[in-house]
Amino acid sequence: MTAFEVELQAGLKPAVITASGPDRPGVSGSFFTTLSRHNVQLLDVEQTDFRGRLMLAAFVGMDPNDLVDIERELRVALWDYGQRVTIETDVSARSDQRPRSTHVVVVLGNPVTAEAVSRLGTELASVGANIDTIRGIAQYPVTGLELCITIPNYSPGDGQEIRKKLAEISAELGIDLAMEHAGLHRRMKRLVCFDCDSTLITGEVIEMLAAHAGREAEVAAVTERAMRGELDFEESLRERVKALAGLDASVIEQVAKDIVLTPGARTTIRTLNSMGYRTAVVSGGFIQVLEGLAEELELDYVRANTLEIEDGKLTGRVIGKVVDRQAKAEFLREFAQDSGLRMDQTIAVGDGANDIDMLSVAGLGIAFNAKPALKEIADASVNHPFLDEVLYMIGIPRDEIDDSNERQGIDGRVALTSREA
């Protein structure tokens, strides 16, 4: 006798009863009213509404002698609701009837095709993984699916192999795939730290400043080499800042006004803040440009380089320690400690080689439209220009985001090119 059979009342046998059809008020009430007349014991229940189609399933203990009566009465009670009723009695009475998924895989794309899910299912099956449940988590600006999967006899090494397969599918089919451990661990993340240039905002601040100095092309070339990891970041930063020497400091204010947030950035930060997450930005850019934006977005932490200004002009130098890749990781640790969090409760999002250390020490590292050097070490990679994909990857569905926006009187579907995105 299993542990689950002990829980069944005397004389009852397990069965699964389902009703499916149009979702109408009164279906659930009639369903359970009928069962109550036969002293049915409820062991597990699940009800879903998929685009107006209802699926109600109950795992029950019932007197087998009542099978015919229960089935007839359910069909009569639910006939006017257009429901189809089935009762299956050849079921196991095990206590582990609901699978405990080991991992969650998030699929994001525009579009997500049946081929993509087919390929994903095939690759998961090749390593013995089973898809337990699938649910939609987003319909715009990309389609998002969340798959709960079970990897039997899982060990950490298995995860590396599966992530490699997912990366190959992602690149081939043009979709974003992320895999995390399922359970409480996934829900314990409480701090999200963003890189700024080309992550939280669409451009590179230093290039915007250089444009005012007429040296944009020169600075952009150095920036690109640094982001690919070909140059030491501090050396490249100092070289680029030299090009700004003599620029009037008033340009900083103008550049700050010209900053364009990445589509979905405002929604992402607002949602995280409303859920009690700590939010931060760490940038190889400049604090004088970013501090106003950080205050506007209500970020908890902001760190960036400081431009030296003398007599109202930029000197072409930075003050203090440069925020390089090592410093970014150190700041993330500082934020976590200040927030009373462990490092596995942190998320880091970035796009360049100078974000490698930060993503490596975070509990979840997300490469956002990133250079190859960062994608190689990241836990997940976003290849669409929407920052709210980060929310989907950590299990926050679009309908809950929209509901929160509506309660605050906010239109979350603003133009993606606007500062309000």
Disulfide bonds with the S-S distance in Angstrom:
none
